[in-house]
Amino acid sequence: MIALITGATSGIGKAAADIFAKNGYDLIITGRRDDRLQSFATALKKDFKIKVHTLCFDIRKLDEVKTNIASLPNEFKQIDVLLNNAGLASGLSPIQEGDIDDWEKMIDTNIKGLLYITREVSQLMIAHQKGHIINIGSIAGKEVYANGNVYCATKHAVDALNKGMRIDLLPHGIRVTAVNPGMVETEFSVVRFHGDEERAKKVYEGLDPLTPQDIAETVFWAASRPAHVNINDIVIMPTVQANATTVLRK
């Protein structure tokens, strides 16, 4: 079994790589930080005795996506699971004050990057008439909150694409799942606030957020259901978070 995980050098992607490796999957891990990819690949091979192939590229660039997927050795082309994990939030501003660069970054990563990688990998899955695509969405894809405008829009797009993929890939025996987390403590807020770690810490103050491991376990649970079972959609929240904006802090 082979799993391809985008954005595998930190957070949910890294945790998911660990749990798939622990369960005997060979891995294709992707990211933009080659030093982290190589270090992680070495650790995975040592700890779990699996095969690991690394692909260092920017998911926002179609040519790089095409070139890297085409470069896969034959032994890694029969991909069983694609985890579309790479994504980000950039900025938190009202629409009239939004930074265009932030908008472009979110749209290019969360929507276009997901589309690029899905198009290439789904064709490999169709050739074998099986596979499972798991998309990491967000509670922001189910609701909209103040100043989240474009980020929420991109995750609403992921929600719609997940439903569209489910229909389009049905004749090919390919399963499609969305996992939509609430607050997860990763690099997410540091990236959103452009490296401001103090501001990012305040997001999680006084509460117990989800961990990357929580989401990775949910992803693997969906992937490990019997072949006749498809988990279409999961919303997973910390106990202290009821919806996108209602949170209980200590």
C-alpha positions in Angstrom: 0.0 0.0 0.0 1.2 3.5 -0.9 0.1 6.9 0.5 1.0 10.2 -1.0 0.8 13.1 1.6 1.2 16.7 0.6 2.6 19.2 3.1 4.2 16.4 5.0 7.0 18.3 6.8 4.9 19.5 9.7 1.6 19.5 11.5 -1.2 17.2 10.3 0.8 16.0 7.3 3.7 14.9 9.4 1.4 13.2 11.9 -0.4 11.4 9.1 2.8 10.2 7.6 3.7 8.6 10.9 0.4 6.8 11.4 0.4 5.5 7.8 4.0 4.3 8.1 3.2 2.7 11.5 0.5 0.7 9.7 2.9 -0.5 7.0 2.2 1.9 4.1 5.1 3.0 1.9 5.0 6.8 1.5 5.5 9.6 -1.0 5.9 12.7 1.0 5.9 16.2 -0.5 6.8 19.7 0.7 8.8 22.8 -0.1 11.5 22.3 2.5 13.9 19.7 1.2 16.0 19.5 4.4 13.0 18.6 6.4 11.8 16.1 3.8 15.1 14.3 3.8 15.4 14.2 7.5 11.8 13.0 8.0 12.3 10.3 5.3 15.4 9.0 7.0 13.5 8.7 10.3 10.5 7.0 8.8 12.7 4.4 7.0 14.6 3.7 10.2 11.6 3.6 12.6 9.1 1.7 10.4 11.2 -0.2 7.8 9.2 1.2 4.9 10.0 2.7 1.5 9.8 6.5 1.3 10.0 8.7 -1.8 10.4 12.4 -1.4 9.2 15.1 -3.8 10.3 18.7 -3.1 8.1 21.2 -5.1 5.6 24.0 -4.8 2.1 22.7 -5.1 1.0 26.1 -6.5 3.1 25.6 -9.6 1.4 23.3 -12.2 4.6 22.5 -14.1 6.3 21.4 -10.9 3.3 19.3 -9.9 3.2 17.6 -13.3 7.0 17.1 -13.5 7.2 15.6 -10.0 4.3 13.2 -10.3 5.5 12.1 -13.7 8.9 11.4 -12.2 7.6 8.8 -9.8 9.4 5.4 -10.1 7.1 2.6 -11.3 7.1 1.1 -7.8 5.5 4.2 -6.4 2.9 4.9 -9.2 0.1 2.6 -7.8 -1.0 5.2 -5.2 -3.7 3.9 -2.8 -4.3 7.0 -0.7 -3.8 10.7 -1.6 -4.0 13.0 1.4 -4.5 16.6 0.2 -3.2 18.2 3.3 -1.1 21.1 2.0 -3.0 24.4 2.8 -2.7 27.6 4.7 -4.3 30.8 6.0 -2.6 34.1 5.4 -3.8 37.2 7.1 -7.0 38.0 9.0 -8.4 41.2 7.7 -11.8 42.6 6.7 -12.4 42.3 2.9 -11.9 46.0 2.3 -8.5 45.8 3.8 -7.3 42.4 2.6 -3.8 42.0 1.3 -3.9 40.8 -2.3 -0.8 38.7 -1.9 -2.4 36.9 1.0 -5.5 36.2 -1.2 -3.4 34.9 -4.0 -1.4 32.7 -1.7 -4.5 31.1 -0.2 -6.3 30.6 -3.5 -3.3 29.2 -5.2 -2.5 26.8 -2.4 -5.8 25.7 -1.0 -7.8 25.5 -4.3 -5.5 25.4 -7.3 -2.7 23.4 -5.7 -5.3 20.8 -4.5 -6.7 20.6 -8.0 -3.3 20.2 -9.7 -2.2 17.3 -7.5 -5.6 15.7 -7.6 -5.8 15.8 -11.4 -2.4 14.1 -11.8 -2.8 11.4 -9.0 -6.4 10.6 -9.8 -5.3 9.6 -13.3 -2.9 7.1 -11.8 -5.7 5.8 -9.6 -8.1 5.5 -12.5 -5.6 3.3 -14.4 -5.9 0.8 -11.5 -9.6 1.5 -10.8 -9.1 2.0 -7.1 -7.8 4.5 -4.6 -8.9 6.9 -1.9 -8.6 10.7 -2.0 -8.8 12.4 1.4 -9.1 16.2 1.5 -8.3 18.2 4.6 -10.9 20.9 4.8 -11.9 23.0 7.8 -14.8 24.2 9.9 -14.2 27.4 7.8 -15.5 25.4 4.8 -18.8 24.9 6.6 -19.2 28.4 8.2 -17.9 31.9 7.7 -16.4 34.1 10.4 -15.4 37.8 10.7 -12.2 38.6 8.8 -11.9 35.0 7.5 -13.5 35.9 4.1 -11.0 34.5 1.5 -9.7 31.7 3.7 -13.3 30.6 4.3 -14.0 30.9 0.6 -11.1 28.6 -0.2 -12.2 26.0 2.3 -15.8 26.2 1.0 -14.3 25.5 -2.4 -12.6 22.4 -1.0 -16.0 21.3 0.4 -17.6 21.6 -3.0 -14.7 20.0 -4.8 -14.9 17.0 -2.4 -18.5 16.5 -3.3 -17.7 16.9 -7.0 -14.8 14.4 -6.9 -17.1 11.9 -5.1 -19.5 12.0 -8.1 -16.9 12.2 -10.9 -14.7 9.4 -9.5 -17.6 7.1 -8.6 -17.4 5.1 -11.8 -13.7 4.3 -11.2 -14.1 2.8 -7.7 -12.2 5.7 -6.1 -13.3 6.7 -2.6 -13.4 10.4 -1.6 -13.5 11.8 2.0 -13.3 15.3 3.6 -11.9 15.8 7.1 -12.9 19.2 8.4 -11.2 20.2 11.7 -11.9 23.0 14.1 -9.0 24.5 16.0 -5.8 22.4 15.7 -2.5 23.6 17.2 0.0 23.5 14.4 2.0 26.1 12.5 -1.3 27.3 11.1 -1.7 30.5 13.2 2.0 31.4 12.9 1.7 31.3 9.1 -1.6 33.2 9.2 0.0 36.0 11.3 3.1 36.0 9.1 5.5 34.6 11.7 4.2 36.5 14.7 4.5 33.7 17.3 3.2 35.7 20.2 0.0 36.5 18.4 -0.4 32.9 17.3 0.0 31.6 20.9 -3.0 33.7 21.9 -5.3 31.8 19.6 -4.9 28.7 21.7 -4.7 30.3 25.2 -7.0 28.9 27.8 -8.2 25.9 25.8 -7.3 22.4 24.7 -7.3 22.4 20.9 -7.1 19.4 18.7 -3.6 18.0 18.0 -2.2 16.9 14.6 -2.3 13.4 15.9 -6.1 13.7 16.5 -6.6 14.6 12.8 -4.1 11.9 11.6 -6.0 9.2 13.5 -9.3 10.4 12.0 -7.8 10.4 8.5 -6.4 6.9 8.9 -9.7 5.6 10.4 -11.5 6.8 7.2 -8.8 5.3 5.0 -8.9 1.9 6.8 -12.7 1.3 6.4 -13.6 -1.8 4.4 -13.6 -1.3 0.6 -17.4 -1.0 0.4 -17.5 1.8 2.9 -16.9 5.5 2.0 -16.8 8.2 4.7 -18.0 11.2 2.7 -17.5 14.0 5.3 -16.3 14.4 8.8 -16.4 17.5 11.0 -14.1 17.2 14.1 -13.9 19.8 16.8 -12.2 20.2 20.2 -14.6 19.6 23.0 -14.3 23.2 23.9 -15.3 24.5 20.5 -19.0 24.3 19.4 -18.6 26.0 16.0 -16.3 28.4 14.2 -16.7 31.2 16.7 -18.0 29.7 19.9 -15.1 28.6 22.2 -15.0 28.0 25.9 -11.8 29.3 27.5 -10.6 28.8 31.0 
